[in-house]
């Protein structure tokens, strides 16, 4: 039972990280310059449904971190949940 609770918590954390990624993408997309500024490091173009904004290396790293963390947490949650279900079946 505790294992399934852990899986649910991990799934919620993964979902929260994914929603945070979406929110940060929209925030960056509409609050950053629409013209590249190489002198300050704004060289990474991000297209948000036709609206292009230019991000720094750090901003792009923030987006990648959130996206990869969300995927990892969800994958771990699925694995833990499957493990718990299989363990329940073998004990029954």
C-alpha positions in Angstrom: 0.0 0.0 0.0 2.8 2.4 0.8 4.4 1.7 -2.5 1.3 2.7 -4.4 1.2 5.9 -2.4 4.8 6.6 -3.4 3.9 6.0 -7.0 1.0 8.5 -6.8 3.2 11.1 -5.1 5.9 10.7 -7.8 3.3 10.9 -10.5 1.9 14.2 -9.0 5.4 15.6 -8.8 6.1 14.7 -12.4 2.8 16.3 -13.5 3.6 19.4 -11.5 7.1 19.6 -13.1 5.5 19.2 -16.6 2.9 22.0 -15.9 5.8 24.2 -14.6 7.7 23.5 -17.9 4.6 24.6 -19.9 4.1 27.7 -17.8 7.8 28.7 -18.0 7.8 28.2 -21.7 4.9 30.5 -22.1 6.4 33.0 -19.7 9.7 33.0 -21.5 8.0 33.1 -24.9 6.1 36.3 -24.1 8.5 38.1 -21.8 11.8 37.8 -23.8 13.0 39.8 -26.8 11.8 38.7 -30.2 15.1 39.7 -31.8 18.4 37.8 -31.2 20.9 39.6 -28.9 24.2 37.8 -29.2 26.0 40.4 -27.2 24.0 39.4 -24.1 23.7 35.7 -25.0 20.1 35.6 -26.3 20.7 33.3 -29.2 18.3 30.4 -28.7 15.1 30.8 -30.6 12.0 29.4 -29.0 8.9 29.2 -31.1 5.6 29.4 -29.1 2.9 29.0 -31.7 4.4 31.4 -34.2 5.7 33.9 -31.6 9.5 33.6 -31.5 11.5 34.7 -28.5 15.3 34.4 -27.9 16.6 32.8 -24.7 19.9 32.6 -23.0 21.8 29.3 -22.3 20.6 29.3 -18.7 16.9 29.8 -19.6 17.1 27.0 -22.1 18.8 24.8 -19.5 15.9 25.6 -17.1 13.4 24.4 -19.6 15.3 21.2 -20.3 15.7 20.5 -16.6 12.0 20.8 -16.0 11.1 18.7 -19.0 13.6 15.9 -18.3 12.7 15.9 -14.6 9.0 15.6 -15.3 9.6 12.7 -17.7 11.9 10.9 -15.3 9.5 11.3 -12.3 6.6 10.0 -14.4 8.6 7.0 -15.6 9.7 6.1 -12.1 6.2 6.5 -10.8 4.9 4.0 -13.5 7.7 1.6 -12.7 7.0 1.8 -8.9 3.3 1.4 -9.5 3.8 -1.7 -11.7 6.2 -3.2 -9.2 3.6 -2.7 -6.4 0.8 -4.2 -8.5 2.9 -7.2 -9.4 3.9 -7.7 -5.8 0.2 -7.5 -4.7 -0.7 -10.2 -7.3 2.2 -12.5 -6.2 1.1 -12.2 -2.5 -2.5 -13.0 -3.2 
